[in-house]
Amino acid sequence: FDVRRAHVIALTVPVQTLDSLSLSPDVIKIDAEGLEPQILSGAAVTLEGAPVVMVEGSDQRVMDILMPCGYAPFHADGDRLKPGTGRHNTYFLTEPHQQYFTLE
């Protein structure tokens, strides 16, 4: 990497909420470098379909959005999911999802 050849350019990109896409996903994966709460805030209708939500960088703001929607946090530990947030990824499951996973 040669820093002398690096440059920064500004780009304008369109932004849409998940709800505006009218999707019915089974799984949502979010890795947005700290913008996860903003993404989830635009997904209230999409979350009504109760997809599994996998979030990298889960924090209290994410919990505050998902837990009132019936989600509980789990993290991978070997071949099982354990309650609570993970170091890397947290899997938010509703009660019906939990029957499909090996939980501890």
Secondary structure, DSSP 8 states (H G I E B T S, - for coil): --GGG------------SGGGT---SEEEE--TT-HHHHHHT-HHHHTT--EEEEES--HHHHHHHGGGT-EEEEEETTEEEES--SSEEEEE-HHHHTTS-B-
